[in-house]
Amino acid sequence: MFGLGVLKGTIIGLGIGIIASFALKEACKKSDKNKIDKSPNLEE
């Protein structure tokens, strides 16, 4: 029983970690695009 709980916990933890890292990557991509869009406007 305890072993199954540990396995479930690790699987859930890994799933959350993967989803969180994917969300962070998407957020970084969006902020990078915003920075690229804003910088030419500032130079003009």
Number of C-alpha atoms within 10 A of each C-alpha: 5 7 8 9 10 11 11 12 12 12 12 12 12 12 12 12 12 12 12 12 12 12 12 12 12 12 12 12 12 12 12 12 11 11 11 11 11 11 10 9 8 7 6 5
